Amino acid sequence: MKSRPILTGGFDNKNTFVSGSGAPINGLEIGVSFGSKISYMVGYYFLKKPIEGIATLNRGTMHEITYATKVQFSYFSFIAEYTLYKKGRWSVYMPLQLGIGKASKRYFEKNIEAFQKQNNILPIELSVTGNYRIWKFVGVSGGLGCRTALGANIIKDEDFSGLTYSLGVKIWFGDLCQILLPKCQFCDYL
């Protein structure tokens, strides 16, 4: 942390599972990096779309009723990311995320919301992400990790813990800025 901090950030898209159903997560991160070795960021993450399902309550009784359901969660996260390997075009990172947010499950009867359950959620996520630079400012990225979600005890029939994975394009905006605007002083902080 003796190095000059460099502004870092970006969009984070990954996939996960909630109670066995695949779900894409979108996120936005911003923070600082020190000497290309460690970064500290804050982020906001949310399910791209609710997970739809069906729930039957009071099963086997005369009060049995079936609802359409929609599960959603979002959270703010503190991220500490350590560079495991960086040489040539390759780089490998290990981000640790500690979050706090809300999870909800809404119940619908004939397209009208009957009620909902919601609770705080505390996700903890550890992953490994690798990047390969194709050109100076663009490359491919992939990652694999796991999330343990504490809380959401009111929504007992949903499991918010699970595997995460990602595959996509990575853009290094600092390098892109220096190519497009070589005399821009702001580029030195990206």
N, C-alpha and C positions, 0 to 999 in steps of 0.2 A: 504493500500500500504506500510505499515511498514514491512510486511513479506518479506522474501527473494524471489525474482522472480524465477519462475520455467518455463522452456521452454515448450511450448505447440504448438500443430499443428496437422494437419491431412488432410485427404481427405474428402470433403463434397459433397455428392450426394443428390440432392433433385429434386422434380418435381414441375412444375409450369404450368401456362397457358399463352399463348400469343394469343390475339384475339380469345379466346375460344378453341384453340388447345392445347392439352397436350404436354409438352416439358420437357425432363430431362435436368437438369443443373449439370455440374461437377464443382468442385472447389478444391482449395488447400489453406490451411490456415497455418500461422505460427505467433507465438507471445509469450507473457509471461503471466503467471497467478500469482496473489498475494494472498497467503493464502487461496487458493481454494474458494475465494469469488468473485473476479473480474478478468477478463482476457482482455487483449488488443491484437488484432491480425490484420494482413493485409492478404488479400486473393485475389485470382484471380478466376473468375467464367466465364463460357462460356456454351452456348448451346451445348449439346452432338452432335446433328446433326441439320442442318437447317430445319426450318418448311416449308414444300412445300405447294403450293397452286396455285390458278389461279386468275388472275386479268384481268378485261376487262376495257380498257380505251376508252374514247370518246363514251360511250354507247349511242346508239340511233342516231348516226350521220353516215355520209358516211365514216368517218375516224375511226370507231370502230375497235379495234384490241384486241385480247386476248393473254395474255402472261402466261407462267408458271412462278411461282415466288419462291424464296427461301429467307426466313427471318432468320437473324442471329444476335445475340448480345453477347458481352463479356464486362466485366468490372473488375476493381480493386476496392477493398472495404476495408474500415477501419471498424473493428468490436470491439464493447465493449460488453462483455458478463457478466451478473450478475447471481450469483447462488441464486436462489429463495429458494431451499430446498435441503438438503443433509443429509440423515440419513440412516444408514445401507446400503442396496444394491441400494437404490433409490437416484436419483439426478434429479433436475429440473433446467433448465437454461433459461434465457431470453437474447438472443443476439439481438443487434441493429446494423444494417449495413448501412453505408453511402458509396455509390459507385460513380465511374465515369468511363465511357467507351463509346463504339460505338455500334450503332444499324444500320443494313443495310437491304435493300430489293432489291434483284437483279431480273431483268426481263429477261426472256429467250424467244426467238422466234426460233423454230425448233432447240432446244438444243444449240443455240448460244446466249451468253449474249448480249442483246440489250443495256441496260443501268441499272444503279442502283441509288437508293436514300440512303443516309446515313447521320447520324447526331449523335451528342453527346447524351448520355443518363446518367441521374443521378438517379440511383435506391436507394430508401430508404426502408429497410426491417426490420420488427419487427416480431419475432417469439418466441415460447415457445417450448423447447425441453426437453424430459424426457429420462432418461437412467435407465436401470435395470441391475445390474451386476449378471451374471449367475455364473461366477468364478471370481477369483481375477483380471484377466486382460481382460476378454471378457464379453460382454453383448449385450443387444438389445437397440435400440434407435428409437425414433419416435418424430416427430415435426409437428407443424402447424403454419403458419404465413401468412403475407400479404406483398406485395411489391407495392409501388407507384413509378412509373418511371416518372421523370420529363425530359423534353427534347423530342427528337425524333419528333419534330413538323413538319419536312419535310415528315416524313413517317406517314401521318395523318390517313391512313386507317388501321393502326395496333395499338393495345393497349398492351403495355409492362407492365402494372400494372396487378396484379393478386394474387391469392392465391398460397401459397407454402406449400408443405407437404413432409414428408420423413418418411421412415421406413427402418431400416437396422441393421447391426452389428456394434458394437463399440468396439475398442481395446484400452486399456490403455497401451501404450508402456513403460511408466515409470515402471509400475508394472511388465510387461513382462521382461523388461531389468533386474530388480532386481532378478527375478526368474532364468533367464538364466545366468546372470553374477553378482552374489551377491557382488563381490569385486570391481566392476567397479565404479569409481568415477563419470563418466559421467551420470550414472543412477540417481544420486542424483539431477540432474538438469532437469530431465524429469518428 
